[in-house]
């Protein structure tokens, strides 16, 4: 009862800010991003698993998805003498799985790109240097009404990109970024 009374009191205050409700379109875009994020994690996990297993056989592959993809087939063929027929089959199947996961990631990237090129707000965001289709669509999905932020600093604080403040006695101390807010967005906007 007291919580309901406090909520009713808060609504009457003019300084109260409200969270905007996400539209169905925003939820769809955010769902695309979540599925893509899961697939990217699966791709990284699969690459790391293959690198680790191959290292046990004495086959060392470079770090990074692109470098790994370029080197893995050649290494599997050139170092066949280190692998049994069972392990060769297993690594080829793991590579096929990686190709399938990357095809799924490419599908979602294409969907997000088409959304970014057709959405007017995304088109404006794409004019900012460093903002690509993934970041633009993630921002559109996460931020309902941009007018709730007074300025860019408030938006940065909402993302968690401003320094954490630890001040006392008139002495201002700024620490590293606070890292509060949407960590998924911060991975794209903060870099």
C-alpha positions, 0 to 999 in steps of 0.5 A, a space after each residue: 500500500 505504501 509503495 503504491 502511495 509513493 508511486 502515485 506521489 512520484 507521478 505528480 512531481 514535475 521533475 519525474 522522468 519516465 522510461 519510454 516503452 519499447 515499440 514492437 519494432 524496437 523489440 524485433 531489432 533487439 531480438 535480432 541483436 541478441 540472436 547475433 550476439 549468441 551466434 558470435 559467442 558460439 563462433 568464438 567458442 568453436 574457434 577456441 575449442 578447435 585451436 585448443 584441441 589442435 594445439 594438443 596435437 602440436 598444430 598451432 593456429 593463429 588467434 582471431 577469427 579471420 586469421 584462423 579461418 584462413 589457416 585452418 584448412 591448410 594446416 589440417 591438410 599439411 599436418 595430416 601426419 599428426 592426426 588420426 583418421 578419427 581426429 581428421 574427420 572430427 576437425 573437418 566436421 567442426 570446421 563445417 559447423 563453424 562455416 554454418 555458424 558464420 553463415 547464420 551470423 552473415 544472415 543476421 548482419 544482412 538483416 541489420 544492414 537492411 534495417 539500417 539503410 531503411 530506417 531514417 534514424 539509423 541513416 542519420 546515425 550512419 553519418 557519424 564517423 565510427 557508427 556502422 549498421 550494427 551500432 546504429 540499429 543497436 542504438 535505435 533498439 535500446 533508446 526509445 525517445 532520445 529527447 529524454 536525454 538533456 544532452 550528450 553527456 547525459 546519454 554518455 552517462 546512461 551508457 556508462 561511458 563517463 568517468 566515475 566520480 569519487 569526490 570529497 571535501 571540494 577535491 574532485 577525483 575522476 576514476 575510470 569509466 563507470 561501466 553502468 548501463 547497457 554493456 552490449 551497447 557499450 561494446 559498440 559505442 565505447 570503442 
